[in-house]
Amino acid sequence: MSLLDLPHPLGPVDLDTLRAAVTDSRRRIVVIDDDPTGSQSIADLPLVTAWADDDIRWAFDQDTVGFFVLANTRSLEPDAAERVVREVHDRVSRIAAERGEDVVLLSRGDSTLRGHFPLETDVLVAAEDATGRTVDAVLLVPAYPDAGRITVDSVHYLAQGDAWIPVGDSEFARDASFGYRSSSLPDWVAEKTGGRVPAGEVVRITIDDIRNGGAATVAAALRSCRDARVVVADAVDEDDLRVVALGALRAETDGTRIVYRVGPSFVRARCGQDVHGPIADATLAESFTHAPEGHGLIAVGSHVGLTGRQLDGLLAADHPAVVELDLARCLESTEAMRDVVAAAAARAASLLDTTEVVVMTSRTLIRGVDADDSLRISRVASESLVATVRAVVERRRPSFLVAKGGITSNDLATEALHIGHAHVIGTLLPGMVSLWVAADGPSAGLPYVVFPGNVGSDQSLAVAVRRVADAAALDGLM
């Protein structure tokens, strides 16, 4: 089916109907996020970055349809990722049982198909089976229309300029740790499972099914599944996602047990939330009520091409001060990294008195000899950036922190700012770039912007930074 020859939608999905189905399901939605960017299309949900009993109980205590657990597994090697997902599942499952609740599990992955699939859903399926809750279907919905990722006739595309390109032809498919060849989701599933799940055995819910058959067709496809059958669903816009969510809810009502692997937009649909516009200026300013006065810090760890262009746009528009970490030197030894961090932190802290400051790892990409070595390099880059930001914050707390990159934003939140619990306020840009405010701990009240490496236009970073800098300045005048 051509992208220019799509069937017309049945019509807007009634949001009240979808919300009623979410409420009637009586199952708390638990989003196990493989990096911190999964919350970028939703608002007003809690998030925890750790999963001790008290953390999970805090999340359950919030009066919301669900919550995020920031597992950050995309930054981990497979064995560690498997252990983390199992720990999160078992803790959530036990505490839900104590409270007499049931949960539905969403493994939130990257909309450009990077990450530990099928490992994470395999772990969830096995863990659910072990508790007697046999999983019938694993539903894969990577579409993220807000950021230009759509699926048509089971082929996943992303927007590149004015064109739609198959995701297998993009830079993301050449990822050093999670690369792939296939753009067809059934073929991608076969590729990633090493042939364990042949492409021909993947159930397809196409745009034709969604727009001509509606939620009833989606529900029927899912009801037919047994033994964790992999199902892939198309989506081009929000209504498509809502049809899939409503169909899944109807199947669940009839007893079908589903584990999800999804992009950020589907989380919004499955929670029954409307599309949220960017946070209003007044609301944004209110988020700075308990923030320090002064200037903000922008930490850039992502190295994808789009991040480089966005960084150039920020530097050209706002002329912030720049402190660059020499990654090659950091890779030499622990002592060398310590020296680089100490010098960078001292300089950045002093510059914050007069201007916004960008702290970034050097932009020359250093590739590893294999996937494990690439992950090691990524970890060293992250460790050096985290150590620098932590040292800056100890000297002078910024008025806000913008974190550019998925792994970067996790490590800064947990290791530099020590954010354990946060409230997701909403989005800074349409459907993307999440604003959190730390709920407690040493960073309580600090506005924290989670900006993925792979979304937005070349000017989006400049726009986001200007919005929070203006809000910080306005709060300082109030």
C-alpha positions in Angstrom: 0.0 0.0 0.0 1.4 3.4 -0.9 1.8 6.1 1.7 -0.2 8.3 -0.8 -3.0 5.8 -1.0 -4.2 5.3 2.6 -7.8 4.4 3.5 -9.7 7.2 5.1 -10.1 6.9 8.8 -13.5 5.8 10.2 -13.6 9.1 12.1 -12.2 10.5 15.3 -12.1 8.0 18.2 -14.3 9.3 21.0 -11.9 10.0 23.8 -14.6 9.5 26.5 -15.2 6.0 25.2 -11.5 5.2 25.3 -11.1 6.7 28.8 -14.1 4.7 30.0 -12.5 1.5 28.7 -9.3 2.4 30.5 -11.2 3.0 33.8 -13.4 -0.1 33.3 -10.3 -2.3 32.8 -9.3 -1.7 36.5 -5.7 -2.5 35.7 -2.9 -0.1 36.5 -0.7 0.7 33.6 3.0 0.2 34.4 5.4 1.5 31.7 8.8 0.0 32.0 10.8 2.5 30.2 14.1 1.6 28.5 15.3 5.2 28.7 13.8 8.4 30.2 12.2 9.6 26.9 9.1 7.5 27.0 7.2 10.1 28.9 7.6 12.8 26.3 4.1 12.5 24.9 2.1 12.4 28.1 1.3 14.6 31.1 0.4 14.3 34.8 1.8 10.8 35.5 4.3 9.9 38.2 7.7 8.4 37.5 10.2 6.5 39.6 13.8 6.0 38.8 14.3 3.1 41.3 12.2 0.1 42.2 12.7 -0.6 45.9 9.4 -1.4 47.7 9.0 2.2 48.9 9.5 3.6 45.4 6.9 1.3 43.8 4.5 1.9 46.7 4.8 5.6 46.2 3.9 5.2 42.5 0.9 3.0 43.3 -0.2 5.6 45.9 -0.5 8.3 43.2 -4.1 8.8 42.0 -3.3 8.1 38.3 -4.1 5.4 35.7 -0.5 4.4 35.7 3.1 5.2 36.2 6.6 5.0 34.7 9.4 2.9 36.0 12.7 4.2 34.5 14.6 1.0 34.0 17.0 2.5 31.4 17.8 -0.9 30.0 18.9 0.4 26.6 22.2 1.5 28.2 22.8 -2.0 29.7 24.3 -5.2 28.4 21.8 -8.0 27.8 22.4 -9.9 31.1 22.0 -6.7 33.1 18.9 -5.6 31.2 17.3 -9.0 31.7 18.0 -8.8 35.5 16.5 -5.3 35.7 13.3 -6.1 33.8 12.8 -9.2 36.0 13.4 -7.3 39.2 10.9 -4.5 38.1 8.3 -7.0 37.1 8.6 -9.1 40.3 8.5 -6.0 42.6 5.5 -4.5 40.7 3.7 -7.8 40.6 4.2 -8.5 44.4 3.1 -5.0 45.5 0.1 -5.0 43.1 -1.0 -8.3 44.7 -0.6 -6.9 48.2 -3.0 -4.1 47.2 -5.4 -6.4 45.4 -4.6 -4.7 42.0 -3.8 -6.1 38.6 -1.5 -4.4 36.1 -0.9 -4.2 32.4 2.7 -4.1 31.3 4.1 -1.8 28.6 7.7 -2.2 27.6 8.4 1.2 26.2 11.1 1.1 23.5 12.6 3.3 20.9 10.4 4.4 18.0 13.4 3.8 15.6 13.5 0.2 16.8 16.7 0.3 18.9 16.9 -1.6 22.2 16.7 -5.0 23.8 13.9 -6.7 21.8 12.9 -9.5 22.1 14.8 -9.8 25.4 12.6 -7.5 27.4 9.3 -8.8 26.3 10.6 -12.4 26.6 11.4 -11.7 30.3 8.0 -10.2 30.9 6.2 -13.1 29.2 8.1 -15.7 31.2 7.6 -13.8 34.5 3.9 -13.4 33.9 3.6 -17.1 32.9 5.4 -18.0 36.2 2.7 -16.2 38.1 -0.1 -18.1 36.3 -1.0 -15.1 34.1 -0.3 -16.6 30.7 0.4 -14.1 28.0 -1.5 -14.5 24.8 0.0 -11.7 22.6 3.0 -9.5 22.4 1.8 -6.3 20.7 4.4 -4.2 18.9 3.4 -0.6 18.1 6.5 1.5 17.5 4.7 4.3 15.6 5.3 7.8 17.0 3.6 10.2 14.7 4.4 13.3 16.8 8.1 12.8 15.8 7.6 11.5 12.3 7.6 7.7 12.8 4.7 5.8 11.2 3.9 2.3 10.2 2.0 1.4 7.0 1.4 -2.1 5.6 3.7 -3.3 8.4 6.6 -1.2 7.1 8.0 1.3 9.6 9.0 4.7 8.2 10.5 7.9 9.5 10.3 11.4 8.2 13.5 12.8 6.8 13.0 16.3 5.4 10.0 16.1 3.1 10.4 12.4 2.5 9.4 9.2 4.2 12.2 6.6 4.3 12.1 3.0 5.5 13.7 3.0 9.0 16.1 0.3 7.9 17.7 2.9 5.6 18.2 5.4 8.4 21.2 6.2 10.5 19.4 4.5 13.5 19.5 1.2 11.7 23.3 1.4 11.8 23.4 1.9 15.6 26.6 0.3 16.9 24.8 -1.6 19.7 21.3 -2.2 18.3 21.6 -2.1 14.5 19.3 -4.0 12.1 18.5 -4.3 8.4 14.7 -4.8 8.1 12.1 -2.1 7.8 9.2 -4.5 7.5 8.2 -5.3 11.1 7.5 -9.0 10.6 11.0 -9.3 9.0 12.5 -7.2 11.8 10.9 -9.5 14.4 12.4 -12.5 12.5 15.8 -10.8 12.4 15.8 -9.8 16.0 14.6 -13.2 17.2 17.2 -15.0 15.1 14.5 -16.8 13.2 12.8 -18.1 16.3 9.7 -16.1 15.2 9.5 -16.4 11.4 8.1 -13.4 9.7 5.1 -15.4 8.4 4.0 -16.2 11.9 3.7 -12.6 13.0 0.1 -11.4 13.1 -0.3 -8.1 11.2 -2.9 -5.4 12.0 -2.7 -3.1 9.0 -3.9 0.4 8.4 -6.7 -1.1 6.3 -7.8 -3.2 9.3 -7.7 -0.2 11.6 -9.4 2.3 9.3 -12.0 -0.1 7.8 -12.5 -2.6 10.6 -11.9 -0.4 13.6 -11.5 -1.6 17.2 -13.6 -4.7 16.6 -11.1 -6.0 14.0 -8.1 -5.2 16.2 -9.8 -6.9 19.2 -10.6 -10.0 17.0 -7.0 -10.3 15.9 -5.7 -10.2 19.5 -8.4 -12.6 20.8 -7.1 -15.2 18.3 -3.6 -15.2 19.8 -2.1 -17.7 22.1 1.3 -18.4 23.5 2.7 -14.9 23.3 2.1 -14.6 19.6 3.8 -11.5 18.2 1.4 -8.9 16.7 2.5 -5.8 14.8 0.2 -2.9 14.3 0.2 0.0 11.9 -0.5 3.6 12.8 -0.2 6.9 10.9 -2.0 9.3 13.3 -3.4 9.6 16.8 -6.8 8.1 15.9 -5.0 5.0 14.5 -3.3 4.5 17.8 -6.5 5.0 19.7 -8.3 2.4 17.6 -5.5 -0.1 18.4 -5.6 0.8 22.1 -9.4 0.5 22.2 -9.3 -2.8 20.4 -6.6 -4.1 22.8 -8.7 -3.0 25.8 -11.7 -4.9 24.4 -9.6 -8.0 23.9 -8.3 -7.7 27.5 -11.8 -7.4 28.8 -12.5 -10.8 27.2 -9.5 -12.3 28.9 -6.7 -11.8 26.4 -3.5 -11.1 28.2 -1.2 -8.7 26.3 2.4 -7.5 26.9 3.2 -4.4 24.9 6.3 -3.1 23.2 5.6 0.4 22.1 6.8 3.9 21.3 5.9 7.0 23.3 2.6 7.9 21.4 0.9 4.6 22.2 1.5 5.1 25.9 -0.7 8.2 25.6 -3.4 6.3 23.8 -3.4 3.4 26.1 -3.7 5.7 29.1 -6.7 7.4 27.5 -5.0 10.8 27.4 -5.6 13.5 24.8 -2.9 15.0 22.7 -1.3 17.7 24.8 -0.1 20.8 23.3 3.1 22.3 24.6 3.0 23.5 28.2 1.5 27.0 28.4 4.0 29.7 29.4 2.1 30.4 32.7 2.2 26.7 33.6 5.8 26.5 32.7 6.6 29.5 34.9 4.8 27.8 37.8 7.1 24.8 37.5 9.9 27.1 38.5 8.3 28.1 41.9 10.9 26.1 43.9 13.8 26.4 41.5 16.9 28.4 42.2 17.2 31.7 40.5 19.8 32.3 37.7 20.9 30.4 34.7 20.5 26.9 33.4 22.7 24.0 32.4 22.4 22.1 29.2 24.1 18.7 29.1 24.6 17.1 25.7 25.6 13.4 25.5 23.8 12.2 22.3 25.9 11.9 19.2 23.3 11.2 16.5 23.4 13.6 13.5 20.3 15.4 14.5 21.7 16.3 17.9 24.7 17.8 16.3 22.5 20.0 14.1 20.4 21.0 17.0 23.4 21.9 19.0 24.6 24.1 16.2 21.2 25.8 16.1 21.3 26.4 19.9 24.9 27.9 19.8 24.0 30.1 16.8 20.7 31.4 18.4 21.5 31.9 22.0 25.3 31.9 22.3 25.6 30.0 25.6 29.0 29.3 27.1 30.4 25.9 26.0 32.4 23.5 28.1 33.6 20.4 26.2 34.9 17.2 27.7 37.7 15.4 25.9 36.3 11.9 25.6 39.4 10.4 24.1 41.4 11.5 27.1 38.6 10.3 29.5 39.0 6.8 27.8 42.7 6.7 28.6 42.4 6.1 32.4 40.3 6.8 35.5 42.9 9.4 36.6 42.7 11.2 33.2 38.9 11.3 33.4 39.0 12.7 36.9 41.3 15.6 35.7 39.0 16.4 32.8 35.9 16.4 35.0 37.5 18.6 37.7 38.6 21.3 35.2 35.3 21.3 33.3 33.1 21.4 36.4 35.0 24.4 37.9 34.7 26.3 34.6 31.0 25.5 34.1 30.1 26.5 37.7 31.8 29.8 37.4 30.1 30.6 34.0 26.6 29.9 35.4 26.8 33.2 37.2 26.4 35.1 34.0 24.9 32.8 31.3 23.4 29.5 30.3 26.1 26.8 30.0 26.4 23.8 27.6 28.4 20.9 28.9 29.1 18.3 26.3 31.3 15.3 25.5 33.5 16.0 22.5 31.6 15.7 19.2 34.1 13.4 17.4 32.4 10.0 17.4 34.6 7.2 18.8 33.4 3.8 17.6 34.1 0.5 19.4 35.5 -2.6 17.8 32.2 -4.4 18.6 28.9 -3.9 20.2 30.2 -4.5 23.8 33.1 -2.0 23.2 30.6 0.5 21.9 28.6 0.2 25.0 31.8 0.6 27.1 32.6 3.9 25.3 29.1 5.1 25.8 29.3 4.3 29.5 32.6 6.3 29.8 31.1 9.2 28.0 28.1 9.1 30.2 30.2 8.7 33.4 32.3 11.7 32.5 29.3 13.9 31.8 27.4 12.8 34.9 30.5 13.4 37.1 30.9 16.9 35.6 27.2 17.8 36.1 27.3 16.4 39.7 30.3 18.5 40.5 28.7 21.6 39.0 25.5 21.1 41.0 27.5 20.7 44.2 29.2 24.0 43.6 26.2 26.0 42.2 22.7 24.6 41.6 21.4 25.7 38.2 17.9 27.1 37.7 17.1 24.2 35.3 18.8 21.3 33.6 18.2 20.2 30.0 19.5 16.7 29.3 20.1 15.9 25.6 20.1 12.2 24.9 18.2 9.1 26.3 21.1 7.5 28.3 22.3 10.9 29.2 19.0 12.0 30.7 18.7 8.8 32.8 22.2 9.0 34.2 21.9 12.7 35.0 18.6 12.2 36.7 19.6 9.3 38.9 23.3 9.9 39.5 23.9 13.6 39.3 20.6 15.0 40.6 19.5 12.0 42.6 15.9 12.2 41.4 14.0 9.2 42.8 10.4 10.3 42.3 9.2 12.9 39.8 6.0 14.3 38.3 5.8 14.5 34.5 4.4 18.0 33.9 4.0 17.8 30.1 5.8 18.6 26.9 7.8 21.6 25.8 7.3 21.0 22.1 4.3 19.4 20.4 4.2 15.7 21.5 7.9 15.6 22.5 10.5 16.7 25.0 9.3 16.1 28.5 9.4 18.4 31.5 9.7 16.7 34.9 9.9 18.3 38.3 11.6 16.4 41.0 9.1 15.4 43.7 11.5 15.0 46.6 15.1 14.5 47.6 18.1 16.9 47.1 16.8 18.2 43.8 13.2 18.7 44.9 11.5 21.4 42.8 14.2 21.4 40.1 12.8 21.6 36.5 14.4 18.8 34.4 14.0 18.7 30.6 14.4 15.3 29.0 15.2 15.8 25.3 15.8 12.6 23.2 18.6 12.6 20.7 16.5 11.6 17.8 13.5 14.0 17.7 12.6 17.5 16.6 13.9 19.9 14.0 17.3 21.5 13.7 16.0 24.4 15.8 14.1 22.4 18.5 16.9 22.4 21.1 17.2 26.2 20.8 13.4 26.6 21.2 13.3 24.3 24.2 16.2 26.0 26.0 14.7 29.5 25.3 11.4 28.5 26.7 12.8 27.3 30.0 15.3 30.1 30.2 12.5 32.6 29.8 10.4 30.8 32.4 13.3 30.9 34.8 13.8 34.6 34.2 10.1 35.3 34.6 10.0 33.4 37.9 13.0 35.4 39.2 11.0 38.6 38.6 7.8 37.3 40.4 
